Amino acid sequence: MSVTGNPVALSSQEIDSVGAPTVTPSGTEAQRFVQACSAWYREWLDANASILASNGIKNNQVLVLIHVVSPAVECADFANVGADKAPVFRAAFDPDLEGVVLATENTRKMIRIRNGFSSISDAMATCMGLPAETTFVVIPLAQRKMMLHLAGDDLESWCEHPPEFKMQSVPDALSVERIDKDIYEFHDQTLKIAASRISRRIWLGPSQPYKLVNNPEEAIQSYLFTALDNRYFYLKAIVDEETVGRGGRCDIRVQWPNPAGPHNYTSVMIELKVLIEGRGNAAHRRWIWKGIKQANRYRRVDTAGVFACIFDGRKDQSDQMPGFKPHAERLDVNLRWYQMDAPLDKAWDDDVPDLTIAPATPDDGAVAAVGAGSVAVHAKQGLSTSSEPAAP
């Protein structure tokens, strides 16, 4: 029986005991699965670092993780792949783990149905027999990379050019400039060309050449998050999404140790906006200005730089609205503009270009020096609460 009456107020101690809310990663269920696989693989690499260093992991040691809702129930659906039903404990990080594993979205439940492969080619040939609507990742464990297949991608063309995320070990220290360069490189390799595998997950296709998927910002955020998270693994950086701060929820935060600094950590905050064809120039201007203001409000005491990243999906991308630049500079926001080619014609069906080739060096306008302005972050905090002009 319910009891009516005045609600009882919680004490400050009770409120504090609740703690901060946990934010769910962005993206579709399949994209979240890829993120979870990436996180697991990074932990596996860390746990087995000494074995990897001594070349103790075999070159043909390949792990295929297949996304399912219930591993125990769905084993029968993959009987042609393997008949084993061995449980895999996520936190074990067994150095000899290989074969085919069915895993839930968060990788907390996993069952191995096949024990191993004779080679990486053998693993990919096995994947060719999976239904095209299957989402899976192929991990050649010694190569420090993941190859992903999202539901619906043609398996034959996927096998020729699978999208890859590499666990890079570049020794360069993290900085605002380094992150700026890496976001540019992500765009150059994945979104600039309409035929690239990830770009195909953003556009609907040549039959609707200027139509983007629902929530394109969420999709781009998920892929960029995974790319940066893998890239900075060896630098002990933290890459997270939807970080709650005084200015709201930032799309992506990169934070890395800085023991010599005043706050032990340094962070960079990234806000993403997509310009969608048909919304109209006034709406686009409001959207860009909102991105700049949000990026400015996301600053924390340890923030060295903030980015407002504009991904342009309009039919006419010639006007990059330079009038916003001085306003972004006034707020010490790094405004970046990334054009996305739409799938206009046969190029969508052509062979995907070799994206392993080093991208062209961005021009001065694409990657500007921002370090000098970063030292003035705290002095400019007042700008985020001051009166701001209408969208330029």
C-alpha positions as CSV (number, residue, x, y, z in Angstrom):
1,M,0.0,0.0,0.0
2,S,1.4,3.4,-1.0
3,V,1.8,6.1,1.6
4,T,0.9,9.6,0.7
5,G,2.5,12.7,2.3
6,N,5.3,15.1,1.9
7,P,8.5,13.7,0.5
8,V,11.5,13.3,2.8
9,A,14.5,15.4,1.9
10,L,17.8,13.5,1.6
11,S,20.7,14.7,3.7
12,S,23.9,15.9,2.1
13,Q,25.6,12.7,3.3
14,E,23.0,10.5,1.6
15,I,23.3,12.5,-1.6
16,D,27.1,12.2,-1.5
17,S,26.9,8.5,-1.0
18,V,25.1,8.1,-4.4
19,G,28.2,9.1,-6.3
20,A,28.5,10.4,-9.9
21,P,26.3,8.8,-12.5
22,T,27.8,6.3,-15.0
23,V,27.4,7.5,-18.5
24,T,26.7,4.9,-21.2
25,P,29.0,4.9,-24.2
26,S,27.6,6.5,-27.3
27,G,26.7,4.8,-30.6
28,T,24.6,1.8,-31.7
29,E,24.7,-1.5,-29.9
30,A,27.2,-2.8,-32.5
31,Q,29.4,0.3,-32.1
32,R,29.4,-0.1,-28.3
33,F,30.4,-3.8,-28.8
34,V,33.4,-2.6,-30.9
35,Q,34.3,-0.2,-28.1
36,A,34.1,-3.0,-25.5
37,C,36.2,-5.3,-27.6
38,S,38.8,-2.5,-28.0
39,A,38.8,-1.9,-24.2
40,W,39.2,-5.7,-23.5
41,Y,42.1,-6.0,-26.0
42,R,44.0,-3.1,-24.5
43,E,43.7,-4.7,-21.1
44,W,44.8,-8.0,-22.6
45,L,47.9,-6.3,-24.1
46,D,48.7,-4.7,-20.8
47,A,48.4,-8.0,-18.9
48,N,50.6,-9.8,-21.4
49,A,53.1,-7.1,-22.1
50,S,56.1,-9.2,-21.0
51,I,55.1,-12.2,-23.1
52,L,54.6,-10.0,-26.2
53,A,58.0,-8.3,-25.6
54,S,59.6,-11.8,-25.7
55,N,57.7,-12.8,-28.8
56,G,55.8,-15.3,-26.9
57,I,52.6,-14.7,-28.8
58,K,52.3,-16.8,-32.0
59,N,51.9,-15.0,-35.3
60,N,48.9,-17.2,-36.1
61,Q,47.2,-16.5,-32.8
62,V,44.0,-14.9,-33.9
63,L,40.9,-14.1,-31.9
64,V,37.5,-13.5,-33.5
65,L,34.9,-11.9,-31.2
66,I,31.3,-12.1,-32.5
67,H,28.6,-9.9,-31.1
68,V,25.5,-11.9,-29.8
69,V,22.8,-11.2,-27.2
70,S,23.1,-14.5,-25.4
71,P,26.2,-16.6,-26.0
72,A,24.9,-19.8,-24.4
73,V,21.7,-19.7,-26.5
74,E,23.1,-18.6,-29.8
75,C,25.9,-21.2,-30.0
76,A,23.7,-23.3,-32.2
77,D,23.5,-20.6,-34.7
78,F,27.3,-20.8,-35.3
79,A,27.6,-24.6,-35.4
80,N,29.3,-24.4,-38.8
81,V,32.1,-22.4,-37.1
82,G,32.7,-24.6,-34.1
83,A,31.0,-26.8,-31.5
84,D,33.0,-26.0,-28.4
85,K,31.2,-24.3,-25.5
86,A,34.1,-23.3,-23.2
87,P,33.4,-20.2,-21.0
88,V,35.9,-17.4,-21.3
89,F,36.4,-15.2,-18.2
90,R,36.9,-11.6,-19.2
91,A,39.3,-10.7,-16.5
92,A,41.6,-13.8,-17.0
93,F,43.4,-12.3,-20.0
94,D,44.7,-15.7,-20.9
95,P,47.9,-15.3,-23.1
96,D,47.0,-18.4,-25.1
97,L,43.4,-17.4,-25.9
98,E,42.5,-17.7,-29.6
99,G,39.8,-18.9,-31.9
100,V,36.1,-17.8,-32.1
101,V,34.4,-16.3,-29.1
102,L,30.7,-15.3,-28.9
103,A,30.4,-12.2,-26.7
104,T,27.8,-9.8,-25.4
105,E,27.8,-6.1,-26.1
106,N,29.8,-5.4,-22.9
107,T,32.0,-8.5,-23.3
108,R,31.0,-9.6,-19.8
109,K,29.7,-13.0,-21.0
110,M,31.9,-14.9,-23.5
111,I,31.9,-18.4,-24.8
112,R,34.6,-19.9,-27.0
113,I,33.2,-22.1,-29.8
114,R,36.4,-22.7,-31.8
115,N,39.9,-23.1,-30.4
116,G,42.2,-21.7,-33.0
117,F,43.3,-21.1,-36.6
118,S,46.2,-22.2,-38.7
119,S,46.9,-18.6,-39.9
120,I,45.3,-15.1,-40.1
121,S,44.1,-16.0,-43.6
122,D,42.4,-19.1,-42.1
123,A,40.6,-16.8,-39.6
124,M,39.4,-14.4,-42.3
125,A,38.3,-17.3,-44.4
126,T,36.2,-18.5,-41.5
127,C,34.7,-15.1,-41.1
128,M,33.7,-15.1,-44.8
129,G,31.3,-17.9,-43.9
130,L,29.5,-15.8,-41.3
131,P,26.1,-14.1,-42.1
132,A,26.6,-10.6,-43.5
133,E,24.4,-9.2,-40.7
134,T,27.0,-10.3,-38.1
135,T,29.1,-7.8,-36.3
136,F,32.5,-9.1,-35.3
137,V,36.1,-8.1,-34.8
138,V,39.2,-10.0,-35.8
139,I,42.2,-9.5,-33.6
140,P,45.6,-10.8,-34.7
141,L,46.9,-10.7,-31.1
142,A,50.6,-10.2,-31.8
143,Q,50.0,-7.4,-34.4
144,R,48.3,-5.0,-31.9
145,K,45.4,-4.2,-34.2
146,M,41.7,-4.9,-34.6
147,M,39.8,-5.4,-37.8
148,L,36.1,-4.8,-37.6
149,H,33.0,-5.9,-39.6
150,L,29.7,-4.1,-38.9
151,A,26.4,-5.8,-39.8
152,G,25.4,-5.3,-43.4
153,D,28.9,-4.8,-44.9
154,D,29.6,-7.0,-47.9
155,L,32.0,-9.7,-46.7
156,E,34.0,-10.1,-49.9
157,S,34.8,-6.4,-50.1
158,W,35.4,-6.3,-46.4
159,C,38.0,-9.0,-46.7
160,E,39.9,-6.9,-49.2
161,H,39.9,-3.7,-47.1
162,P,38.7,-4.3,-43.5
163,P,38.5,-1.1,-41.3
164,E,41.4,-1.3,-38.8
165,F,42.1,0.3,-35.4
166,K,45.7,0.0,-34.4
167,M,47.0,0.0,-30.9
168,Q,49.8,2.5,-31.6
169,S,52.9,2.8,-29.6
170,V,54.2,6.2,-30.9
171,P,56.5,7.6,-28.2
172,D,55.5,11.2,-28.8
173,A,54.1,12.9,-25.7
174,L,50.5,14.0,-25.8
175,S,49.7,17.6,-26.4
176,V,47.0,19.8,-27.9
177,E,48.9,19.9,-31.2
178,R,49.2,16.1,-31.3
179,I,45.5,15.5,-30.7
180,D,44.7,18.2,-33.3
181,K,46.9,16.3,-35.8
182,D,45.3,12.9,-34.9
183,I,41.8,14.1,-35.3
184,Y,42.7,15.5,-38.8
185,E,44.3,12.1,-39.7
186,F,41.2,10.3,-38.5
187,H,39.1,12.4,-40.8
188,D,41.5,12.1,-43.7
189,Q,41.5,8.3,-43.5
190,T,37.9,7.5,-42.6
191,L,35.4,10.3,-43.5
192,K,37.0,12.4,-46.3
193,I,36.4,9.7,-48.9
194,A,32.9,8.5,-49.4
195,A,33.9,5.0,-50.3
196,S,35.9,4.3,-47.1
197,R,34.3,1.6,-44.9
198,I,33.6,3.9,-42.0
199,S,32.2,6.7,-44.3
200,R,29.8,4.1,-45.6
201,R,28.4,3.9,-42.0
202,I,27.7,7.7,-42.0
203,W,26.0,8.1,-45.4
204,L,22.9,6.3,-46.6
205,G,24.4,5.6,-50.0
206,P,24.3,6.8,-53.6
207,S,20.6,6.4,-54.0
208,Q,20.3,9.2,-51.4
209,P,23.6,10.9,-51.9
210,Y,23.2,13.8,-49.4
211,K,21.4,11.8,-46.7
212,L,23.2,10.9,-43.5
213,V,22.3,8.2,-41.0
214,N,20.2,9.1,-38.0
215,N,22.4,10.8,-35.4
216,P,25.5,11.1,-37.5
217,E,27.3,13.0,-34.7
218,E,26.9,10.0,-32.4
219,A,28.3,7.6,-35.1
220,I,31.3,9.8,-35.8
221,Q,31.9,10.2,-32.1
222,S,31.9,6.5,-31.6
223,Y,34.5,5.9,-34.3
224,L,36.7,8.8,-33.3
225,F,36.6,7.7,-29.7
226,T,37.7,4.2,-30.6
227,A,40.5,5.6,-32.8
228,L,41.9,7.9,-30.2
229,D,41.4,5.4,-27.3
230,N,43.5,2.8,-29.2
231,R,46.1,5.4,-30.3
232,Y,46.9,6.7,-26.9
233,F,46.8,3.4,-25.0
234,Y,50.5,3.2,-24.6
235,L,50.7,6.8,-23.3
236,K,48.5,5.8,-20.4
237,A,46.0,8.4,-21.4
238,I,42.3,8.2,-20.6
239,V,39.8,8.8,-23.4
240,D,36.2,8.9,-22.4
241,E,32.8,10.1,-23.7
242,E,30.1,12.3,-22.5
243,T,32.1,13.6,-19.6
244,V,29.9,15.6,-17.3
245,G,31.3,19.0,-16.4
246,R,30.1,22.4,-15.5
247,G,29.3,23.1,-19.1
248,G,27.3,20.0,-19.8
249,R,28.4,16.7,-21.4
250,C,31.5,16.9,-23.6
251,D,31.5,14.5,-26.5
252,I,35.1,13.3,-26.0
253,R,37.8,14.0,-23.4
254,V,41.4,13.1,-23.6
255,Q,43.3,13.2,-20.3
256,W,46.9,12.2,-19.6
257,P,49.2,12.2,-16.6
258,N,51.2,15.3,-16.0
259,P,52.9,14.8,-12.6
260,A,54.9,18.0,-13.1
261,G,51.9,20.1,-13.6
262,P,49.7,21.8,-11.0
263,H,46.8,19.3,-11.3
264,N,48.7,16.0,-12.1
265,Y,46.7,15.6,-15.2
266,T,46.1,17.6,-18.4
267,S,43.0,17.3,-20.5
268,V,41.6,18.3,-23.9
269,M,37.9,18.5,-24.6
270,I,36.3,17.8,-28.0
271,E,32.8,18.8,-29.2
272,L,31.5,17.4,-32.5
273,K,28.9,19.0,-34.8
274,V,27.6,17.8,-38.2
275,L,26.1,20.1,-40.8
276,I,23.2,18.2,-42.5
277,E,22.0,19.1,-46.0
278,G,18.5,20.6,-46.0
279,R,18.7,22.2,-42.6
280,G,19.3,25.7,-44.0
281,N,22.0,28.2,-43.6
282,A,20.5,29.8,-40.5
283,A,20.3,26.5,-38.7
284,H,23.8,25.6,-39.7
285,R,25.1,28.9,-38.3
286,R,23.3,28.3,-35.0
287,W,24.6,24.8,-34.8
288,I,28.2,25.9,-35.3
289,W,27.9,28.7,-32.8
290,K,26.4,26.3,-30.3
291,G,29.4,24.0,-30.8
292,I,31.9,26.8,-30.1
293,K,30.1,27.9,-27.0
294,Q,29.7,24.3,-25.7
295,A,33.4,23.6,-26.3
296,N,34.3,26.8,-24.3
297,R,32.0,25.8,-21.4
298,Y,33.6,22.3,-21.1
299,R,36.9,23.6,-19.8
300,R,38.1,22.3,-16.5
301,V,41.0,23.5,-14.3
302,D,43.3,20.9,-16.0
303,T,42.2,21.7,-19.6
304,A,44.9,22.7,-22.0
305,G,42.7,23.1,-25.0
306,V,39.2,22.7,-26.4
307,F,38.0,21.8,-29.9
308,A,34.8,22.5,-31.8
309,C,35.0,20.0,-34.7
310,I,32.6,20.8,-37.6
311,F,32.0,17.8,-40.0
312,D,30.4,19.2,-43.2
313,G,27.8,17.0,-44.9
314,R,26.2,19.8,-47.0
315,K,25.8,19.7,-50.7
316,D,27.7,23.0,-51.1
317,Q,30.7,23.1,-48.8
318,S,32.4,26.1,-50.4
319,D,31.3,28.5,-47.6
320,Q,33.2,27.5,-44.4
321,M,31.8,30.6,-42.7
322,P,35.1,32.3,-41.8
323,G,33.2,34.8,-39.7
324,F,33.1,32.4,-36.8
325,K,36.9,32.2,-36.6
326,P,37.5,35.5,-34.7
327,H,34.8,34.6,-32.2
328,A,36.3,31.2,-31.6
329,E,39.7,32.7,-31.2
330,R,38.3,35.2,-28.7
331,L,37.0,32.2,-26.6
332,D,40.3,30.3,-27.2
333,V,38.4,27.5,-28.9
334,N,40.1,25.6,-31.7
335,L,37.5,25.6,-34.5
336,R,38.2,22.9,-37.0
337,W,36.3,22.2,-40.3
338,Y,36.2,18.8,-41.9
339,Q,34.6,18.2,-45.3
340,M,33.0,14.9,-46.1
341,D,32.5,13.7,-49.7
342,A,29.0,12.5,-50.4
343,P,28.5,9.2,-52.3
344,L,27.5,10.7,-55.6
345,D,28.2,8.0,-58.2
346,K,29.9,4.8,-59.0
347,A,32.8,5.7,-56.6
348,W,30.7,4.1,-53.8
349,D,31.1,0.7,-55.5
350,D,34.7,1.1,-56.6
351,D,37.6,-0.6,-54.7
352,V,38.3,1.1,-51.4
353,P,41.5,3.1,-51.6
354,D,44.5,1.9,-49.6
355,L,44.2,3.9,-46.4
356,T,47.4,2.6,-45.0
357,I,49.3,5.1,-47.1
358,A,50.4,8.0,-44.9
359,P,48.0,10.9,-45.3
360,A,49.1,14.2,-46.8
361,T,50.4,16.7,-44.3
362,P,47.6,19.1,-43.4
363,D,48.0,22.7,-44.4
364,D,48.4,25.5,-41.9
365,G,44.7,26.2,-41.9
366,A,43.9,22.6,-40.9
367,V,46.2,22.3,-38.0
368,A,47.0,25.6,-36.4
369,A,49.4,26.1,-33.6
370,V,47.4,26.4,-30.4
371,G,49.9,25.9,-27.7
372,A,50.5,29.6,-27.1
373,G,46.8,30.2,-26.4
374,S,46.5,27.2,-24.1
375,V,48.4,28.8,-21.2
376,A,45.7,31.5,-21.0
377,V,42.9,29.0,-20.4
378,H,42.2,30.0,-16.8
379,A,42.4,33.7,-17.6
380,K,39.6,33.2,-20.2
381,Q,37.3,31.2,-18.0
382,G,35.1,34.3,-17.6
383,L,34.3,34.3,-21.2
384,S,32.0,31.3,-20.9
385,T,29.6,33.2,-18.6
386,S,29.9,36.6,-20.2
387,S,27.4,37.9,-22.6
388,E,28.0,36.5,-26.1
389,P,27.1,37.8,-29.5
390,A,24.5,36.2,-31.7
391,A,25.8,33.7,-34.1
392,P,28.1,35.5,-36.6
